[in-house]
Each structure stands twice: as structure tokens, then as C-alpha cells.
Amino acid sequence: MTDIFPLEWIARAEARIAPHIRVTPLTHDRDRGVYIKWENRQVTGSFKARGAFNKILSLEAWEQRLGIVAASAGNHGQGVALAGKLVGAPVTVFASQNASPFKIDRMRALGAEVRLVPGGYEQAEARGLRYAAENNKTWVSPYNDSQVIAGQGTIGLEIARQMALTPEMTVLVPVSGGGLLAGIAAAIAGNAQPPKVVGVQAQASAFMHALFTRDSQENVPDLPTLADGLAGPVEQGSITIPLIKSMVEDIILVSEEDISRGVAIACHVYGETVEGAAAVGLAAMLTGKIKPPAVVVVSGGNILPEIHARVCADYKEIV
């Protein structure tokens, strides 16, 4: 398995980004039979900082000086902005005009120039790719890049050190473009007795699920979702697609109500603030689609406070 995406790449990424990211906590809920990896505690509030730092720190100085361009729903843009600031590189992020204002403000606060694009993430990504090519800038994909995937895979190395993984376990990972899922799957495949790795995606925007199950993302609905960080189609020919097909057991879908319940259980049971995209693994456990023992990767905590308060109030009685 590790020949598909060498473990050495992830180990190098870990050494490269170690001074700039946090080793996030992993907790064990014995009653529910679940371990939870809290990447909402990461710098910028999201796992995306790992891949962004690894990619940008691996660039040549001249590539950094050209200026860095990304497309983002918010979390990748924050990671790129922070890493760009570290190396003194100007950062431009293209985002949907419908992106979370909370995340847009945070990208700008970290020094990124944010350009809003009519439409959804697909349109923002297309505009960003074109702008980077036409202006000789360095493009940093949120998922379609081996250095980004290796950076995200460092979460898998941490999990394997923080607990004993067994084949009976399932590791649940949020998936959109697939950088996080591919990276963690590659890291965990290096274990002597690797567990199953399963992606979780919102029903409302299930593009990677469609690619995984039927090799096409044509005619996939792209509806509003609380898991805004998982929305939008996958770049054609993304390297994550064959990686996920070769290393991942399954991709399952959760509803908007499931996701809301996941956000609420993180709040009421664990005292953690998580965003919708990060709550899909918890949602999968709540629905019973995945049985314990399991490891849930909670990928981020950047949610508009008013939305978080409303969701948690709506599900006060969750257990």
C-alpha cells in the first residue's frame, strides 16, 4: 500500500512542518467506543494548515516570490495565508461569493487578498487556476498536490502514535477533494495491522462519493450544506481520485440533520466547537452507519458563532 504514496513523503512533511503546527489531542470516549482526533485545535482552527505549510515550505524561494494563489471555501485559504506570511510571499485567494463571511474575514486578517467570485467553489477554483497561469503565480491546490496530501497525512502518523490501531477499527475522515482522506489512508497503511479507512461526505454535495462509486461526477446535485468546507466538485484528473480508490474502504453520506447533530454532540458532550464539515464523522457514528470501535477525525472548528449557537440550541437534548 505504501508504494502508492510513500510513507517517507509524509515523514518528511512532518519534520518540515513541525515547528509551525500543533500536535492535536486525541481523546477516547469509552461509552461510545470512539477515539476523536481534534484538528479544530490546530493553528488556524483547521487541518488545512498542515498541507499548506508543507507545500509552501517545499517551494523554491523564487516560486514563493512570484506570489501564491489558491481557491478556498476558507480553511485552506487561512493555512496558505499563514504559511505565505511566514516566508514573505504575497497570497491571493479566490473564494465563492457565498463563502462563509467568518472564514473570509479570517483569511484577510492573515494577510491574504481575497477575491470573491460569483457562483460556488467550482467557479472560484477555475478563476484561481486561470489567474495563476496568466500571471505566472504559484498555484497551491487544496488537495490535488502530493505535498499538500503529505502534509495532511501527518495526522495519520500522529494518530498511530497516540493510540494502538487494529484491523477491527474504522477511521472516519471527512472528504471533499480528498487530500485529507488520501493522506491519512497512506499514513495508516504503513501500520503493521492497519484499520479500515472510510470517507464521510455530505449528501448535499457528494462529488467524491460519485467518483468513488461510479467514476463520474456528472449530474451530482450541489446544494447548500452546513458542511460548506466539503462542497463542490473535484478537479478533473485529481491525483486524489486513484489514491482514494486504491486505499479507502468506502465513502458514506450523511444528511444535513445528521451533520447538525454531529456539531451539537461535539458541543454538548465534548465541549468542543466544530464546523459542519468537521462533524461528518461524528454524524456517521450517531446514525449507526459505522459501528465502534472507530477513530473520528474532526477536521476543523471555523464556524460562524451565530450558526453554531443555533445548531447547538436546536439539539440541546442530544446524547
DOVORO-396930 format. One record per residue: x, y, z of N, C-alpha, C, O in turn. Coordinates in steps of 0.02 Angstrom, whole numbers, padded with zeros to 5 digits, always signed. Atoms other than C-alpha are relative to their C-alpha. Layout:
XYZXYZXYZXYZ;...
This chain:
+00041-00060+00000+00000+00000+00000+00043+00063+00000+00028+00110-00036;-00039-00061-00007+00134+00124+00047+00039+00017-00063+00063+00073-00071;-00033-00015+00064+00212+00107-00126-00041+00049-00042-00014+00085-00083;+00044-00044+00037+00061+00201-00194+00014+00073+00017+00017+00116-00027;-00018-00067-00024+00101+00354-00090+00051-00011+00057+00030-00025+00113;-00052+00021-00048+00268+00328+00001-00006+00033+00068-00015+00094+00074;+00002-00024-00068+00265+00344+00189+00056+00051+00013+00048+00096+00054;-00057-00045-00009+00433+00432+00176-00019+00072-00016+00006+00119+00015;+00022-00068+00016+00348+00582+00095-00037+00032+00059-00028+00092+00072;+00038-00026-00057+00233+00600+00245+00047+00014+00059+00039+00063+00094;-00049-00011-00054+00378+00580+00368+00040+00064-00012+00054+00101+00035;-00036-00062+00015+00473+00718+00278-00044+00061+00012-00020+00112+00037;+00046-00056-00012+00320+00829+00284-00005+00014+00075-00006+00072+00095;+00006-00009-00072+00305+00800+00471+00060+00039+00027+00052+00084+00068;-00060-00035-00023+00485+00856+00500+00000+00073-00023+00021+00117+00013;-00001-00067+00029+00462+01007+00387-00048+00048+00036-00031+00106+00049;+00051-00045-00027+00303+01075+00467-00002+00001+00076-00038+00042+00105;+00004+00007-00074+00335+01025+00649+00007+00066+00037-00029+00076+00086;-00006-00062-00038+00392+01199+00704-00060+00047-00006-00065+00096+00031;+00052-00048+00017+00235+01279+00634-00071-00024+00014-00119+00015+00009;+00067+00027-00013+00089+01165+00679-00002-00031+00070+00050-00039+00103;+00009+00032-00066+00018+01084+00836-00013-00074-00008-00046-00096-00056;+00021+00070-00007+00010+00901+00881-00067+00003+00037-00068+00020+00096;+00066-00010-00029-00177+00897+00914-00020-00060+00044+00005-00115+00034;+00018+00053-00047-00259+00796+01054-00044-00054-00032-00081-00041-00080;+00043+00056+00017-00341+00627+01033-00031-00025+00064+00005-00043+00111;+00035+00021-00061-00473+00578+01162-00038-00065-00013-00051-00083-00070;+00035+00064+00005-00563+00415+01198-00065+00004+00039-00064+00015+00099;+00065+00005-00031-00749+00404+01233-00015-00075+00007-00038-00107-00040;+00009+00072-00010-00761+00230+01309-00073-00022-00007-00087-00076-00032;+00071+00018+00004-00951+00233+01319-00023-00010-00072-00063-00054-00085;+00020+00004+00070-00969+00259+01132+00049-00040-00043+00035-00053-00101;-00049+00039+00037-00815+00161+01080+00033+00039-00055+00046+00011-00109;-00028-00042+00053-00741+00306+00984+00058+00041+00027+00056+00068+00082;-00056-00045-00011-00575+00395+00982-00010+00060-00046-00033+00053-00103;+00013-00061+00039-00581+00576+00921+00064+00041-00005+00095+00058+00045;-00058-00042+00015-00439+00674+00840-00024+00070-00013-00060+00083-00061;+00029-00067-00001-00472+00858+00871+00043+00050-00039+00082+00088-00010;-00037-00047+00042-00399+00955+00724-00030+00070+00001-00001+00117-00027;+00025-00067-00012-00511+01101+00771+00046+00039+00047+00041+00100+00052;-00049-00032-00044-00370+01136+00895+00064+00020-00038+00111+00047-00008;-00058-00015+00041-00247+01159+00751+00008+00076-00009-00041+00113-00002;-00008-00071+00018-00170+01329+00707-00046+00015-00058-00056-00028-00101;+00053-00022+00047-00297+01424+00600-00065-00038+00011-00113-00027-00026;+00062+00035-00015-00428+01307+00675-00018-00056-00048-00075-00077-00051;+00015+00051+00050-00412+01176+00538+00063-00039-00020+00118-00013-00017;-00054+00043+00025-00306+01031+00474+00035+00029-00061+00092+00011-00075;-00026-00025+00063-00278+01130+00313+00069+00033+00007+00107+00036-00041;-00065-00031-00010-00128+01219+00389+00057-00049-00013+00110-00028-00035;-00053+00050+00009-00029+01056+00380+00021-00003-00073+00080+00003-00089;-00016+00005+00070-00040+01037+00192+00026+00065-00029+00072+00064-00071;-00022-00065+00025-00020+01223+00159+00072+00014+00020+00112+00036-00022;-00069-00011-00022+00138+01235+00263+00049-00046-00037+00102-00024-00059;-00046+00045+00033+00214+01080+00185+00012+00020-00072+00069+00019-00096;-00008-00020+00069+00181+01140+00009+00042+00063-00007+00089+00066-00046;-00033-00065+00008+00239+01319+00033+00072-00001+00024+00115+00032-00005;-00069+00005-00023+00394+01275+00134+00043-00043-00046+00104-00038-00044;-00038+00041+00047+00443+01150-00001+00015+00037-00066+00054+00013-00107;-00011-00038+00061+00438+01283-00138+00070+00032+00000+00098+00047+00053;-00061-00039+00007+00596+01364-00204-00015+00073+00017-00072+00095+00010;+00011-00070-00019+00621+01544-00147-00029+00040-00058-00071+00084-00047;+00025-00038+00057+00588+01608-00323-00075-00015-00012-00112+00028-00035;+00071+00017+00007+00421+01514-00327-00042+00037+00052-00098+00059+00038;+00035-00038-00052+00372+01596-00164-00005+00074-00019-00058+00105-00009;+00000-00072+00018+00421+01769-00228-00049+00017-00056-00073+00073-00059;+00048-00012+00054+00310+01750-00381-00069+00020+00028-00108+00054-00005;+00067-00009-00029+00160+01756-00264-00039-00065-00004-00032-00103-00052;+00036+00063-00006+00044+01616-00212-00074+00012-00011-00102+00061+00014;+00071-00005+00015-00132+01587-00274-00034-00065+00022-00007-00119+00013;+00039+00058-00021-00264+01471-00202-00074+00014-00009-00094+00072-00017;+00073-00006-00004-00450+01439-00207-00021-00036+00064+00008-00087+00083;+00017+00028-00066-00538+01403-00044-00070+00019+00021-00095+00073+00006;+00061-00017-00036-00700+01393+00050+00015+00036+00065-00030+00061+00098;-00020-00037-00059-00600+01468+00192+00057-00029+00039+00103+00007+00058;-00051+00030-00043-00492+01344+00287+00067-00007-00036+00119+00008-00007;-00062+00004+00039-00364+01309+00150+00031+00070-00009+00091+00079-00003;-00024-00068+00009-00351+01495+00119+00034+00028+00062+00083+00064+00057;-00032-00023-00061-00311+01528+00301+00069-00033+00009+00117+00001+00029;-00064+00034-00005-00174+01397+00300+00051+00028-00048+00109+00039-00030;-00045-00028+00051-00099+01466+00139+00021+00070+00020+00079+00088+00013;-00016-00068-00021-00108+01644+00205+00052+00000+00056+00099+00039+00054;-00047+00003-00056-00018+01597+00366+00069-00023-00023+00120+00005-00002;-00064+00024+00025+00117+01498+00277+00033+00051-00046+00094+00060-00044;-00027-00053+00042+00137+01636+00148+00030+00057+00040+00083+00084+00022;-00027-00053-00043+00161+01763+00285+00068-00020+00029+00113+00021+00034;-00063+00024-00029+00298+01655+00362+00059+00009-00048+00113+00028-00027;-00054-00003+00049+00400+01654+00200+00002+00067-00037+00044+00077-00081;+00001-00066+00032+00355+01832+00148-00027-00001-00070-00008+00041-00111;+00029+00005+00067+00254+01778-00004-00070+00032-00002-00110+00018+00043;+00068-00027+00006+00102+01878-00061-00049-00055-00019-00032-00099-00059;+00049+00053+00009-00056+01771-00060-00065+00030-00026-00091+00078+00002;+00066-00018+00026-00214+01789-00165-00044-00062+00002-00025-00115-00023;+00047+00056-00007-00363+01678-00126-00064+00017-00037-00094+00070-00027;+00064-00006+00034-00513+01656-00240-00052-00041+00039-00041-00100+00053;+00051+00033-00039-00672+01614-00146-00069+00016-00030-00078+00068-00061;+00069-00012+00022-00856+01596-00188-00030+00059+00038-00016+00070+00097;+00034-00055-00034-00960+01749-00152-00048-00025+00054-00071+00014+00096;+00043+00030-00051-01065+01629-00048+00039-00031+00058+00010-00062+00102;-00041+00029-00053-00919+01577+00062-00016+00033+00067-00042+00088+00070;+00013-00025-00068-00931+01599+00250+00035+00067+00012+00096+00071+00006;-00031-00064-00015-00902+01783+00294+00052-00006+00057+00102+00029+00058;-00045+00013-00056-00819+01720+00454+00068-00022-00025+00120+00002-00002;-00063+00025+00027-00688+01625+00354+00034+00051-00046+00095+00056-00047;-00029-00052+00042-00665+01766+00228+00037+00051+00042+00093+00071+00026;-00032-00049-00045-00628+01888+00369+00065-00027+00028+00114+00009+00034;-00060+00029-00029-00502+01767+00443+00057-00005-00052+00115+00006-00035;-00051+00002+00052-00411+01745+00277+00031+00069-00009+00092+00076-00014;-00025-00069+00008-00397+01934+00259+00041+00021+00060+00091+00056+00053;-00037-00018-00060-00340+01953+00439+00070-00030+00000+00116-00003+00032;-00066+00032+00005-00195+01835+00400+00042+00028-00058+00097+00005-00071;-00040-00034+00051-00141+01946+00256-00015-00018-00072+00017+00008-00117;+00016+00019+00068-00222+01865+00104-00044+00052-00034-00086+00083-00002;+00047-00037+00041-00302+01964-00035-00053-00050-00021-00038-00100-00054;+00054+00046+00016-00472+01880-00055-00042+00030-00056-00068+00086-00050;+00041-00021+00057-00562+01894-00222-00062-00045-00004-00056-00106-00011;+00062+00037+00000-00744+01843-00221-00025-00010-00071-00022+00035-00112;+00019+00021+00067-00812+01751-00372-00074-00020+00000-00094-00058+00045;+00069+00023+00004-00995+01731-00423-00003-00076-00010+00038-00104-00047;+00007+00072+00006-01054+01551-00407+00026-00036+00061+00031-00007+00115;-00024+00041-00055-00986+01410-00300+00074-00011-00002+00111+00026-00036;-00072+00014-00003-00817+01334-00262+00028-00017-00069+00085+00003-00085;-00025+00019+00066-00802+01263-00439+00021+00061-00040+00073+00061-00073;-00015-00061+00038-00807+01438-00514+00060+00036+00031+00101+00065-00006;-00057-00032-00032-00684+01506-00385+00065-00036-00018+00115-00003-00031;-00060+00038+00017-00560+01366-00420+00020+00013-00073+00079+00022-00087;-00016-00012+00071-00573+01391-00609+00030+00070-00009+00078+00078-00047;-00027-00068+00006-00543+01578-00589+00070+00004+00029+00113+00037+00001;-00066-00001-00030-00395+01550-00474+00052-00034-00043+00107-00007-00050;-00046+00035+00044-00313+01424-00590+00018+00043-00060+00076+00047-00080;-00013-00042+00058-00332+01542-00737+00043+00061+00018+00089+00079-00019;-00038-00059-00023-00266+01692-00639+00073-00019+00012+00118+00018-00008;-00068+00022-00015-00113+01594-00580+00039-00011-00065+00097+00009-00071;-00034+00015+00063-00072+01535-00757+00015+00064-00040+00069+00071-00068;-00007-00061+00040-00098+01705-00839+00049+00050+00030+00077+00091-00005;-00043-00049-00033+00004+01799-00710+00064-00030+00029+00099+00002+00068;-00062+00033-00021+00145+01675-00681+00007-00004+00076+00059+00011+00104;+00001+00009-00072+00097+01643-00500+00004-00074+00018-00007-00117-00024;-00005+00069-00024+00121+01486-00396-00067-00023+00027-00093+00005+00075;+00065+00026-00020-00039+01385-00379+00009-00052+00056+00051-00096+00051;+00000+00049-00055-00071+01291-00216-00070-00029+00006-00115+00002+00034;+00064+00034-00003-00213+01168-00233-00016-00022+00071+00030-00038+00109;+00017+00025-00066-00310+01119-00077+00005-00076+00006+00002-00103+00061;+00000+00073-00003-00298+00934-00125+00039-00033-00057+00069-00086-00046;-00030+00032+00058-00228+00899-00299+00075+00014-00004+00099+00045-00052;-00071-00015-00005-00045+00907-00247+00031-00049+00051+00006-00055+00106;-00030+00050-00044+00069+00774-00172+00027+00029+00064+00024-00003+00117;-00026-00030-00061+00149+00895-00049-00056+00019+00048-00048+00012+00109;+00058-00015-00042-00021+00950+00015-00026-00064+00031-00040-00066+00091;+00024+00064-00026-00077+00769+00032+00047-00026+00054+00024-00051+00106;-00048+00023-00051+00084+00726+00126-00008+00038+00065-00003+00009+00119;+00011-00040-00060+00054+00869+00246-00061-00022+00038-00058-00028+00100;+00060+00024-00035-00122+00811+00284+00011-00069+00030-00017-00086+00082;-00013+00068-00025-00057+00634+00305+00035-00002+00067+00034-00054+00101;-00032-00001-00065+00041+00688+00458-00049-00012+00057-00029-00034+00111;+00051+00017-00050-00123+00672+00554+00000-00075+00013-00006-00097+00070;-00001+00072-00008-00116+00486+00521+00059-00025+00041+00052-00070+00081;-00058+00018-00040+00060+00474+00591-00012+00015+00074+00007-00025+00117;+00014-00018-00070+00004+00564+00749-00049-00049+00032-00038-00072+00088;+00049+00046-00027-00147+00452+00772+00033-00067+00018+00019-00095+00071;-00033+00065-00012-00039+00296+00758+00046+00001+00061+00057-00050+00092;-00041-00007-00060+00074+00363+00896-00043+00008+00062-00022-00012+00117;+00042-00016-00058-00069+00416+01009-00043-00057+00023-00070-00055+00078;+00042+00057-00018-00162+00250+01010+00023-00062-00038+00062-00058-00085;-00015+00063+00034-00149+00068+00959-00055-00014-00051-00113-00025-00033;+00047+00014+00054-00233+00041+00790-00005-00075-00011+00045-00111-00006;+00011+00071+00014-00309-00129+00749-00044-00007-00062-00080+00040-00080;+00040+00010+00060-00392-00204+00595-00076+00003+00012-00114+00014-00035;+00071-00003-00016-00560-00206+00686-00027+00071+00000-00088+00082-00001;+00021-00070-00004-00564-00016+00690-00015+00029-00068+00009+00005-00119;+00013-00040+00059-00632+00106+00563+00021+00072+00014+00002+00100+00065;-00020-00070-00006-00551+00276+00539-00045+00040-00047-00046+00029-00107;+00048-00040+00037-00681+00404+00483+00030+00069-00015+00051+00104+00031;-00034-00061+00021-00615+00552+00383-00046+00041-00046-00073+00013-00094;+00039-00042+00047-00710+00699+00304+00033+00002-00068+00094+00000-00074;-00028-00002+00068-00691+00705+00115-00037+00049-00044-00098+00053-00043;+00026-00042+00054-00715+00834-00020+00043-00012-00061+00027-00056-00102;-00047+00013+00054-00569+00846-00143+00044-00060+00014+00072-00089-00032;-00033+00063-00017-00486+00704-00048+00071+00004+00025+00102-00048+00036;-00068-00004-00025-00319+00772+00011+00009-00028+00069+00057-00064+00083;-00003+00025-00068-00354+00734+00193-00010-00076+00002+00028-00112+00034;+00015+00071+00000-00429+00563+00159+00058-00040-00030+00078-00091-00002;-00056+00035+00032-00288+00510+00040+00061+00000+00044+00095-00051+00050;-00059-00005-00042-00153+00572+00158-00003-00045+00061+00045-00079+00077;+00008+00042-00060-00221+00486+00313+00001-00073-00019+00032-00114+00015;+00001+00070+00021-00254+00325+00218+00071-00024-00015+00089-00080+00002;-00069+00019+00016-00074+00324+00154+00042-00008+00063+00082-00054+00068;-00039+00004-00062-00003+00357+00328-00019-00062+00040+00025-00096+00067;+00023+00056-00040-00109+00223+00411+00016-00067-00033+00024-00118+00001;-00017+00062+00036-00071+00094+00276+00068-00026+00020+00083-00085+00009;-00066+00021-00021+00105+00090+00345+00001-00038+00066+00054-00063+00086;+00004+00037-00063+00045+00010+00508+00002-00075-00013-00018-00100-00066;-00004+00073+00006+00075-00174+00539-00069-00031-00008-00078-00079-00045;+00068+00025+00004-00112-00203+00563-00047+00060-00013-00081+00082+00033;+00037-00061+00013-00198-00058+00476-00076-00009+00007-00102-00061-00013;+00073+00001-00002-00381-00019+00512-00030+00019-00067+00007+00039-00112;+00035-00024+00060-00511+00017+00378-00003+00076+00002-00008+00106+00056;+00008-00073+00006-00517+00197+00317-00061+00014-00043-00067-00012-00098;+00063-00015+00034-00686+00267+00267-00008+00076-00004+00001+00112+00046;+00015-00071+00008-00726+00439+00196-00073+00014+00017-00116-00029+00009;+00068-00021-00015-00880+00536+00251-00013+00067-00034+00028+00113-00029;+00015-00060+00038-00964+00668+00144-00074+00019+00009-00115-00024+00024;+00070-00023-00004-01122+00774+00147-00039-00024-00061-00015-00019-00118;+00045+00020+00054-01266+00705+00043-00012+00058-00049-00020+00047-00109;+00019-00058+00040-01298+00881-00020+00050+00016-00055+00032+00049-00104;-00052-00017+00049-01134+00891-00118+00050-00058-00004+00107-00052+00018;-00036+00064-00007-01072+00713-00142+00041-00016-00063+00031-00068-00094;-00038+00009+00061-00947+00732-00284+00052-00057+00005+00055-00099-00040;-00050+00053-00006-00806+00621-00220-00035-00068+00008-00010-00118-00016;+00038+00062-00006-00934+00489-00171-00020-00026-00069-00016-00086-00082;+00019+00021+00067-00995+00487-00351+00059-00026-00039+00054-00076-00075;-00061+00024+00034-00818+00471-00418+00021-00068+00026+00044-00111-00012;-00021+00063-00032-00783+00330-00295-00046-00057-00021-00022-00113-00032;+00048+00055+00012-00942+00232-00333-00015-00011-00073-00032-00067-00093;+00019+00009+00071-00971+00265-00519+00046+00035-00049+00029+00041-00108;-00051-00029+00044-00816+00351-00588-00022+00061-00038+00005+00076-00091;+00023-00060+00034-00910+00508-00635-00031+00047+00052-00061+00025+00101;+00034-00048-00043-00968+00668-00551-00052+00041-00040-00072+00095-00019;+00052-00033+00039-01092+00714-00687-00067-00007+00035-00082-00058+00066;+00069+00000-00026-01268+00760-00631-00003-00009+00076-00052-00034+00103;+00001+00002-00073-01218+00770-00447-00029+00066+00026-00003+00119+00008;+00027-00062-00028-01325+00897-00351+00052+00035+00042+00092+00003+00077;-00045-00040-00041-01228+01038-00270-00043+00050+00039-00052+00107+00019;+00049-00037-00039-01346+01100-00136+00033+00033+00060+00087+00012+00081;-00027-00030-00061-01317+01215+00013+00008-00052+00056-00035-00096+00064;-00013+00048-00054-01243+01121+00161+00035+00034+00058+00075+00080+00048;-00035-00023-00059-01188+01155+00338+00074-00018-00005+00117+00016+00023;-00069+00022+00011-01030+01062+00285+00028+00037-00061+00048+00006-00110;-00020-00040+00058-00980+01205+00170+00072-00015-00022+00088-00008-00082;-00069+00016+00017-00797+01153+00176+00008-00063-00041+00062-00076-00067;-00003+00062+00039-00841+00989+00089-00037+00007-00066-00044-00042-00103;+00043-00009+00058-00945+01065-00051+00041+00011-00064+00098+00034-00062;-00029-00015+00065-00906+01074-00236+00032-00060-00034+00052-00107+00000;-00029+00056+00038-00840+00961-00375+00075-00005+00008+00108+00040+00033;-00072+00015-00004-00667+00884-00385+00032+00019-00066+00004+00007-00119;-00037-00018+00061-00538+00950-00508+00010-00062-00044+00029-00115-00020;-00006+00056+00047-00536+00839-00663+00072-00027+00002+00120+00010-00003;-00065+00032-00001-00394+00713-00655+00039+00007+00064+00099-00006+00065;-00035-00009-00064-00353+00749-00473+00035-00065+00021+00007-00120+00015;-00038+00059-00022-00219+00632-00405-00032-00034+00060-00017-00092+00074;+00032+00031-00058-00328+00603-00252-00048-00056-00021-00060-00102+00018;+00050+00049+00020-00453+00501-00353+00028-00071-00002+00000-00115+00031;-00027+00068-00001-00343+00348-00390+00028-00020+00069+00025-00078+00087;-00026+00016-00067-00263+00360-00217-00057-00024+00045-00050-00075+00080;+00056+00019-00041-00432+00352-00132-00029-00067-00022-00047-00109+00019;+00027+00064+00025-00493+00211-00244+00043-00060+00020+00017-00114+00031;-00045+00055-00016-00340+00107-00202+00008-00012+00075+00028-00067+00095;-00016+00008-00071-00330+00137-00014-00060+00006+00047-00054-00010+00106;+00057-00014-00043-00504+00180+00052-00054-00053-00007-00070-00075-00063;+00051+00053-00001-00636+00052+00103-00065+00023-00031-00096-00014-00070;+00066-00023+00022-00789+00159+00067-00005+00075+00012+00035+00104+00049;+00020-00068-00016-00863+00333+00063-00074-00001+00014-00113-00026-00027;+00070+00000-00019-01027+00357+00154-00026+00071+00004+00013+00119+00011;+00031-00066+00001-01150+00501+00154-00042+00011+00062-00071-00035+00090;+00040-00019-00058-01235+00594+00295-00044+00059-00019-00025+00100-00061;+00049-00052+00015-01386+00710+00292+00016+00064+00037+00060+00066+00080;-00010-00064-00035-01396+00891+00347-00020-00005+00074+00013+00024+00117;+00019+00010-00069-01487+00838+00504+00054-00039+00038+00070-00022+00095;-00055+00038-00030-01351+00710+00540+00058+00046+00017+00087+00042+00072;-00057-00045-00010-01218+00845+00520-00014+00048+00058+00030+00060+00099;+00018-00044-00055-01310+00964+00636+00006-00036+00067+00030-00008+00116;-00005+00039-00061-01321+00827+00766+00073-00012+00018+00091-00013+00077;-00071+00008-00013-01134+00798+00747+00031+00062+00031+00071+00057+00077;-00024-00064-00028-01097+00982+00780-00024+00006+00073+00014+00027+00116;+00028-00007-00067-01212+00976+00932+00031-00048+00049+00043-00029+00107;-00030+00047-00048-01138+00819+01009+00071+00022+00018+00092+00013+00075;-00067-00026-00016-00964+00896+00995-00006+00055+00053+00036+00060+00097;+00010-00056-00047-01032+01047+01089-00023-00026+00069+00009-00011+00120;+00032+00018-00063-01141+00965+01222+00035-00057+00037+00036-00058+00099;-00032+00058-00033-01046+00803+01255+00074+00012+00012+00101-00007+00064;-00072-00006-00004-00865+00852+01222+00025+00071+00014+00084+00082+00025;-00019-00069-00013-00867+01041+01248+00044+00030-00054+00084+00074-00039;-00041-00024+00055-00789+01072+01076-00042+00036-00052-00099+00017-00065;+00032-00036+00056-00834+01195+00939+00028-00027-00065+00087-00021-00079;-00021+00028+00064-00829+01110+00770-00046+00025-00055-00104+00041-00043;+00040-00021+00057-00889+01161+00597-00035-00060-00031-00020-00118-00015;+00039+00054+00030-01010+01062+00492+00042-00052-00037+00031-00112-00030;-00043+00046+00038-00876+00988+00378+00038-00047+00047+00053-00103+00028;-00039+00039-00048-00783+00926+00532-00043-00051+00037-00016-00098+00066;+00045+00040-00042-00936+00845+00610-00027-00061-00037-00065-00100-00007;+00031+00054+00038-00975+00719+00472+00019-00069+00028-00022-00115+00025;-00018+00064-00030-00878+00578+00557-00040-00015+00062-00062-00071+00072;+00043+00008-00059-00971+00606+00720-00071-00017-00023-00105-00058+00008;+00067+00014+00027-01131+00608+00617-00007-00072-00022-00059-00103-00010;+00002+00070+00023-01088+00439+00541-00006-00048+00059-00040-00099+00054;+00005+00041-00060-01066+00366+00715-00070+00004+00030-00098-00046+00052;+00066-00010-00029-01231+00440+00776-00054-00038-00038-00101-00064-00008;+00050+00034+00041-01328+00365+00631+00005-00076+00003-00040-00111-00018;-00010+00072-00003-01257+00193+00664+00026-00030-00065+00030-00091-00071;-00027+00026+00063-01187+00180+00488+00068-00032+00010+00088-00077-00028;-00065+00029-00018-01019+00142+00566-00004-00023+00073-00025+00016+00117;+00002+00027-00068-01005+00032+00720+00068+00008+00033+00119+00007-00001;-00064-00004-00035-00872+00051+00855+00035-00068-00003+00003-00120-00015;-00042-00058-00017-00728+00041+00880+00017+00041-00062+00025+00015-00117;-00014-00044+00056-00691+00192+00773+00044+00057+00023+00048+00074+00082;-00039-00061-00010-00574+00340+00758-00031+00053-00045-00037+00043-00105;+00032-00053+00038-00657+00502+00704+00048+00059-00004+00072+00085+00047;-00041-00060+00010-00554+00643+00629-00048+00059-00005-00087+00064-00052;+00038-00063+00000-00635+00810+00673+00046+00053-00030+00095+00072+00001;-00050-00035+00041-00556+00921+00543+00007+00075+00012+00057+00104-00008;-00007-00072-00010-00591+01100+00598-00056+00029+00043-00106-00003+00056;+00048-00033-00044-00684+01224+00706-00021+00070-00021-00044+00109+00020;+00014-00068+00023-00710+01377+00597-00072+00006-00023-00088-00001-00082;+00071-00007+00013-00897+01404+00608-00023+00067+00026-00002+00089+00079;+00027-00064-00022-00992+01567+00619-00033-00009+00068-00075-00053+00075;+00027+00011-00068-01034+01587+00805-00076-00002+00003-00104-00042+00041;+00073+00000-00002-01217+01626+00770-00028-00066-00026-00078-00091+00001;+00024+00064+00026-01238+01468+00667+00013-00055+00051-00029-00098+00062;-00016+00051-00050-01150+01363+00799-00049+00003+00058-00073-00048+00081;+00046-00008-00057-01259+01435+00937-00070-00027-00018-00103-00059+00023;+00067+00022+00021-01418+01400+00837-00004-00077-00004-00052-00107+00019;+00000+00073+00008-01371+01220+00795+00002-00034+00069-00035-00082+00081;-00006+00030-00067-01322+01181+00975-00065+00009+00039-00084-00034+00078;+00064-00011-00035-01484+01258+01039-00054-00046-00027-00097-00069+00011;+00051+00043+00031-01588+01155+00916+00006-00072+00024-00043-00110+00020;-00012+00069-00020-01511+00994+00983+00026-00003+00072+00078-00034+00085;-00021-00003-00070-01499+01026+01170-00002-00069+00034+00037-00082+00079;+00010+00063-00035-01556+00851+01217+00040-00057-00029+00030-00114-00009;-00038+00054+00033-01432+00754+01110+00041-00038+00051+00068-00008+00098;-00041+00042-00045-01346+00609+01197+00049-00042-00040+00087-00081-00011;
